[in-house]
Amino acid sequence: MTQQVKDPMQQARLKSARRTALAVTVVAVAIFLLSILQMLKFS
């Protein structure tokens, strides 16, 4: 994906996709950490 995108709509779509992927990653990591903390707390 080193190719430069000239279309502004496609650039906006890629930016939105990156932001969505980042948000999903943050939520997944938070759930993972909370589950580990809960496991340690009740063991």
RAURCOR-V748310 format. One record per residue. N is the residue number from 1. SS is DSSP state (h for helix, s for strand, l for the rest). PHI is phi in whole degrees, -180 to 180 (999 if undefined). Layout:
# RAURCOR-V748310
n=(N,N)
ss=(SS,SS)
phi=(PHI,PHI)
This chain:
# RAURCOR-V748310
n=(1,2,3,4,5,6,7,8,9,10,11,12,13,14,15,16,17,18,19,20,21,22,23,24,25,26,27,28,29,30,31,32,33,34,35,36,37,38,39,40,41,42,43)
ss=(l,l,l,l,l,l,l,h,h,h,h,h,h,h,h,h,h,h,h,h,h,h,h,h,h,h,h,h,h,h,h,h,h,h,h,h,h,h,h,h,h,l,l)
phi=(999,-88,-70,-78,-98,-94,-73,-64,-66,-69,-63,-63,-65,-65,-62,-65,-65,-64,-64,-65,-63,-64,-63,-63,-63,-62,-64,-63,-66,-62,-63,-61,-66,-64,-67,-65,-61,-65,-63,-68,-66,-101,-93)
